Amino acid sequence: MSGSIFFQKDRGRWAINFWFQGKCHRIVRYKGDFLESEGMATKCLALIQNRYEQYLRGEYAFRIEEFTGKGWSDTLEFYREWMKDVVELSRKPATIKCYRSYYKMWIGPFFKANPVMLHEIQLDTLTKLKNSINLEPKGKYNVMNAFHRMMVYAWRSKKIPAVPPFPEKGEYSLKKPDIKYLTMKQQDKVFQSIPKNIRPIFMFLRYHYRRPSEACALQWRDYDKINKAFVIQRTFSDKKLVESTKTNAIHYIPCDDRFQPILDDLRKRHDAKNGELTDYIFQNPIGRKKGKPFDLNSLDRGWNRACNAAGIEGVDLYQGTKHTACVYYVNELSGSLDNLQALTDHANRSSLNHYTFVGIERKRQLMREGKVIELKKGTSPKLGQGQ
């Protein structure tokens, strides 16, 4: 290891020659600034030598490119490059929107206030980043997870020698999601309050265990008339039609017998208008343009109005349809998780575990059944006993 500084007469500034791995590297700037003075060049050379000595002692990850290339390993520049070259080419629009907001709201401001080169990032920096994110635990975890994906990509691109350890999951104080749902009586009450002209799409969600964005994207070409089944193969993401589902899987869902008459009626109306197979099955009758599908905002508005009319609060569309169907199937119909997985097409069975709990109405029923058993056996305690 050796290095020297010299003055470039033709450019009027200083430079450094540093020998590393049998090659002489020319260094003319540091962190984007040219070496305008001898003192600046001397300090930069001393910093390079010090970093290299720390590297030899196993204390530091030395990368000569930090000094030879302008910002090649700058954290924020690399995040933007990763977004452009990877995320924007392979992720759904909603995911891209989230990752951009993470950069704008949290990652960008943090590294502007705490400038750290990419290969310098260690657990202490990541812990400070986590603590700077003013979000609920799940939101904070999502931001850090996106940053972790970027660091893995940097490692695979050989920009960093290793992915540093990230804060452990237990440090986020994550809580199990509160599974909100409706009883069948409550759900009936809400659906009776949904106007008939927009009710079909809500009925589809009630019976088929699908995401609202998938229902919005359903077209007549996605319905198999012979097998009476839907092919779920596209979705809406950030209001954009995407020719794949959230998990990129294609789902074949039989039409529920209770929904078949509704679908048949929609089909007759569609065929009477000489519609195309690319027309949407569920067209918003109160939308600005005819033939346009529902969007998530219009579905949410319709659901919320129906809930208000039914006197029910705090249960959104997803919870009132898919969550309710899953909870009812497992806890009221005693269906197995394996069968529920077959109905929902979840790739990971463990993601259904949060539906396995005994609901309040089921507990009430069990308490009543227990009282009946006690009365039959004559073991029910009399008033005052056992107090």
C-alpha positions in Angstrom: 0.0 0.0 0.0 1.4 3.4 -1.0 0.1 6.7 -2.2 1.2 10.2 -3.2 -0.2 13.6 -4.1 0.7 15.7 -7.0 -0.4 18.9 -8.7 -2.1 18.7 -12.1 -0.8 21.8 -13.9 -3.2 21.4 -16.9 -6.2 21.4 -14.7 -5.1 23.6 -11.8 -5.9 21.2 -9.0 -4.5 18.4 -7.0 -4.7 14.6 -7.4 -3.7 11.4 -5.7 -2.1 8.2 -7.0 -2.9 5.3 -4.7 -1.7 1.7 -5.3 -4.2 -1.0 -4.4 -4.3 -4.6 -5.5 -1.4 -4.1 -8.0 -3.1 -1.2 -9.7 -2.5 2.6 -9.5 -5.8 4.4 -9.0 -6.1 8.1 -9.9 -8.2 10.1 -7.4 -9.2 13.6 -8.2 -12.2 14.2 -6.0 -13.9 13.1 -2.8 -17.6 12.9 -2.2 -18.1 14.9 -5.4 -15.7 17.8 -4.6 -12.4 18.3 -6.6 -9.2 18.4 -4.6 -8.6 22.1 -5.0 -5.8 22.5 -2.4 -2.7 20.6 -1.3 -4.1 20.4 2.2 -7.3 18.8 1.0 -5.4 16.3 -1.1 -3.2 15.4 1.9 -6.2 14.9 4.2 -7.9 12.7 1.6 -4.8 10.5 1.2 -4.5 10.2 5.0 -8.1 9.2 5.2 -7.6 6.5 2.4 -4.6 5.1 4.2 -6.3 5.1 7.6 -9.3 3.3 6.1 -7.1 0.7 4.5 -5.2 0.0 7.8 -8.6 -0.5 9.5 -9.5 -2.9 6.7 -6.3 -4.9 7.3 -7.2 -5.1 11.0 -10.7 -6.4 10.1 -12.4 -3.2 11.4 -13.6 -1.7 8.2 -14.9 -2.6 4.7 -12.5 -0.9 2.4 -13.7 0.0 -1.1 -11.3 2.1 -3.3 -14.3 3.0 -5.5 -15.5 5.3 -2.7 -12.7 7.6 -3.7 -12.3 6.9 -7.5 -15.9 7.2 -8.5 -18.2 10.1 -8.1 -21.0 9.0 -5.8 -21.0 5.4 -7.1 -21.7 4.2 -3.6 -23.7 7.2 -2.4 -26.7 5.7 -0.6 -29.4 7.9 -2.0 -28.1 7.7 -5.5 -28.0 3.9 -5.4 -31.5 3.8 -4.0 -32.7 5.8 -7.0 -30.8 3.6 -9.4 -32.3 0.5 -7.7 -35.8 2.0 -8.1 -35.2 2.7 -11.8 -33.4 -0.5 -12.8 -35.2 -3.1 -10.6 -38.4 -1.9 -8.8 -40.0 0.1 -11.5 -39.5 -2.8 -14.0 -40.7 -5.7 -11.9 -43.2 -4.5 -9.2 -46.8 -3.5 -9.2 -47.7 0.2 -9.5 -48.9 0.3 -5.8 -45.6 -1.1 -4.6 -43.6 1.4 -6.7 -45.7 4.2 -5.2 -44.9 3.0 -1.7 -41.2 2.7 -2.3 -41.1 6.2 -3.7 -42.9 7.6 -0.7 -40.5 5.7 1.6 -37.6 7.6 -0.1 -39.3 10.9 -0.1 -40.6 10.9 3.5 -38.0 8.9 5.5 -34.9 7.4 3.7 -34.0 10.6 1.7 -34.3 13.0 4.7 -32.3 10.7 7.0 -29.3 10.2 4.7 -29.2 13.8 3.7 -29.0 14.7 7.4 -26.6 11.8 8.1 -24.5 11.3 4.9 -23.1 7.8 4.9 -21.6 5.9 1.9 -23.3 2.7 1.0 -20.6 0.4 2.2 -20.3 2.3 5.5 -23.8 1.4 6.6 -23.8 -0.8 9.7 -26.4 -1.8 12.4 -26.0 1.5 14.3 -26.9 3.5 11.2 -29.8 1.2 10.5 -31.1 1.5 14.0 -31.0 5.3 13.8 -32.9 5.1 10.5 -35.5 2.9 12.1 -35.9 5.2 15.1 -36.3 8.2 12.7 -39.4 6.8 11.0 -42.4 8.3 12.5 -44.9 5.6 11.6 -46.8 2.8 13.3 -44.7 -0.4 13.9 -46.0 -2.1 10.7 -45.3 1.0 8.6 -41.8 1.4 10.1 -41.1 -2.3 9.4 -42.2 -1.9 5.8 -39.8 1.0 5.2 -36.9 -0.9 6.7 -37.8 -4.0 4.7 -37.7 -2.0 1.4 -34.3 -0.6 2.4 -33.1 -4.2 3.2 -34.1 -5.3 -0.3 -32.0 -2.5 -1.7 -29.0 -3.5 0.4 -29.3 -7.1 -0.8 -29.3 -5.9 -4.4 -26.2 -3.8 -3.6 -24.5 -6.9 -2.2 -25.4 -9.0 -5.2 -24.1 -6.2 -7.4 -20.8 -6.3 -5.4 -21.2 -2.7 -4.3 -20.9 -3.8 -0.6 -18.9 -6.8 0.8 -21.8 -8.0 2.9 -25.3 -7.1 3.9 -25.1 -5.6 7.4 -27.3 -7.0 10.2 -30.7 -5.2 10.4 -32.7 -4.5 13.5 -34.4 -7.7 14.6 -38.2 -8.1 14.0 -38.9 -8.1 17.7 -37.5 -4.5 18.0 -40.5 -3.1 16.0 -43.1 -4.0 18.6 -45.2 -5.6 15.9 -48.7 -6.8 17.0 -50.8 -9.4 15.4 -53.4 -7.8 13.2 -56.8 -7.2 14.7 -59.1 -9.4 12.6 -62.3 -7.4 12.2 -65.3 -9.1 10.7 -69.1 -9.2 10.7 -71.5 -11.7 12.0 -73.8 -13.2 9.3 -76.7 -11.1 10.7 -74.6 -7.9 10.5 -73.4 -8.8 7.0 -77.0 -9.4 5.8 -78.0 -6.0 7.2 -75.1 -4.2 5.4 -75.9 -5.9 2.1 -79.5 -5.0 2.3 -78.4 -1.4 2.5 -76.3 -1.6 -0.7 -78.3 -0.2 -3.7 -79.3 -3.0 -6.1 -77.6 -1.3 -9.1 -74.2 -1.7 -7.6 -74.8 -4.8 -5.4 -73.5 -7.5 -7.8 -69.8 -6.8 -7.3 -70.3 -6.8 -3.5 -72.1 -10.1 -3.8 -69.2 -11.5 -5.7 -66.8 -10.5 -3.0 -69.1 -12.0 -0.3 -69.0 -15.5 -1.8 -65.7 -15.9 -3.5 -62.8 -15.0 -1.1 -61.2 -12.6 -3.5 -59.6 -9.2 -3.3 -61.7 -6.1 -4.3 -59.0 -5.1 -6.9 -59.3 -8.5 -8.6 -63.1 -8.2 -8.8 -62.8 -4.7 -10.4 -60.5 -6.2 -13.1 -62.7 -9.1 -14.0 -63.7 -9.2 -17.7 -66.1 -11.5 -19.6 -63.2 -13.3 -21.2 -62.2 -14.3 -17.6 -65.4 -16.4 -17.2 -65.4 -20.0 -18.4 -69.0 -20.7 -19.3 -68.5 -24.5 -19.7 -67.0 -25.0 -16.3 -68.8 -22.1 -14.7 -65.6 -20.7 -13.2 -63.7 -17.4 -13.0 -60.0 -17.1 -14.1 -58.5 -14.5 -11.8 -55.4 -13.3 -13.8 -55.3 -9.5 -13.5 -55.8 -6.8 -11.0 -55.8 -3.0 -10.5 -52.8 -1.5 -8.7 -52.7 2.2 -7.9 -55.7 2.6 -10.3 -53.8 1.0 -13.2 -54.8 -2.3 -14.8 -52.1 -4.9 -14.4 -52.1 -8.1 -16.4 -51.2 -10.3 -13.3 -52.4 -10.7 -9.8 -50.7 -9.5 -6.6 -48.8 -12.8 -6.3 -48.4 -13.3 -10.1 -50.4 -16.5 -9.8 -53.5 -17.4 -11.8 -56.5 -18.5 -9.7 -59.4 -20.7 -11.0 -62.4 -20.0 -8.9 -65.8 -21.8 -9.4 -68.8 -19.6 -9.5 -70.8 -19.9 -6.2 -74.3 -21.3 -6.8 -75.7 -18.4 -4.9 -74.0 -15.9 -7.2 -74.9 -17.8 -10.5 -78.3 -16.2 -11.0 -76.8 -12.7 -10.5 -74.0 -13.5 -13.1 -76.5 -14.9 -15.6 -78.5 -11.7 -15.4 -75.4 -9.6 -15.9 -74.5 -11.8 -18.9 -78.0 -11.3 -20.6 -77.7 -7.6 -20.3 -74.1 -7.6 -21.7 -75.0 -9.9 -24.6 -78.1 -7.8 -25.4 -75.8 -4.8 -25.9 -73.5 -6.8 -28.2 -70.7 -6.3 -25.8 -67.1 -7.5 -26.2 -65.3 -10.2 -24.2 -62.9 -7.5 -23.0 -65.7 -5.6 -21.3 -65.7 -5.6 -17.6 -68.1 -7.9 -15.8 -68.8 -5.3 -13.1 -69.3 -1.9 -14.7 -69.9 1.1 -12.4 -73.5 2.3 -13.3 -72.9 5.6 -11.5 -69.4 6.3 -12.9 -68.6 9.3 -15.2 -68.2 7.1 -18.3 -70.3 4.1 -19.3 -68.6 0.7 -19.4 -65.9 1.7 -17.0 -65.1 -0.7 -14.0 -65.4 0.1 -10.4 -62.3 1.5 -8.7 -61.4 0.9 -5.0 -62.5 4.4 -4.0 -66.0 4.0 -5.4 -66.3 0.5 -3.8 -65.2 1.9 -0.4 -67.7 4.8 -0.6 -70.5 2.4 -1.4 -69.6 0.0 1.4 -69.2 2.8 3.9 -72.6 4.3 3.1 -74.2 0.9 3.5 -72.4 0.3 6.9 -73.6 3.7 8.1 -77.2 2.9 7.1 -76.9 -0.4 8.9 -75.4 1.2 12.0 -72.1 -0.6 11.8 -68.7 1.1 12.3 -65.1 0.2 12.0 -65.3 -2.6 9.4 -64.0 -1.9 5.9 -64.8 -3.7 2.7 -62.0 -6.2 2.8 -62.8 -7.1 6.4 -66.6 -7.2 5.8 -66.3 -9.6 2.9 -63.1 -11.8 2.7 -62.2 -11.6 6.4 -65.8 -12.3 7.4 -66.1 -15.3 5.0 -62.8 -16.8 6.3 -63.7 -16.3 9.9 -67.2 -17.8 9.4 -65.8 -20.8 7.5 -63.3 -21.7 10.1 -65.1 -20.8 13.4 -68.7 -21.3 12.6 -68.7 -24.0 9.9 -65.7 -25.8 11.5 -63.9 -25.9 8.2 -60.2 -26.9 8.2 -57.4 -24.5 7.3 -56.4 -26.9 4.5 -59.8 -26.5 2.9 -59.8 -22.7 3.5 -56.4 -22.6 1.8 -57.9 -24.4 -1.2 -60.8 -21.9 -1.3 -58.5 -18.8 -1.1 -55.6 -20.1 -3.1 -53.1 -18.9 -0.4 -49.6 -20.1 -1.2 -48.6 -20.1 2.4 -50.9 -21.9 4.8 -49.5 -20.1 7.8 -50.9 -16.8 6.6 -54.4 -18.2 7.4 -53.6 -18.9 11.0 -55.0 -15.5 12.2 -58.5 -16.7 11.2 -58.4 -19.5 13.7 -60.0 -18.1 16.8 -63.3 -18.5 18.6 -65.5 -15.5 17.8 -67.7 -13.8 20.4 -70.9 -15.3 19.1 -69.4 -18.8 19.0 -68.3 -18.4 22.6 -71.8 -17.3 23.6 -73.2 -20.4 21.9 -70.7 -22.6 23.7 -71.6 -21.0 27.0 -75.3 -21.8 26.4 -74.5 -25.3 25.4 -72.5 -25.7 28.6 -75.5 -24.6 30.6 -77.8 -27.0 28.9 -75.4 -29.9 29.6 -75.3 -28.9 33.3 -79.0 -28.7 33.5 -79.4 -32.2 32.0 -76.9 -33.6 34.4 -78.4 -31.7 37.4 -75.0 -30.2 38.2 -75.9 -26.6 37.6 -75.0 -24.7 40.9 -77.9 -23.0 42.6 -78.0 -19.3 43.3 -75.6 -18.4 46.1 -73.5 -21.6 45.8 -69.8 -21.3 45.0 -69.8 -17.6 45.9 
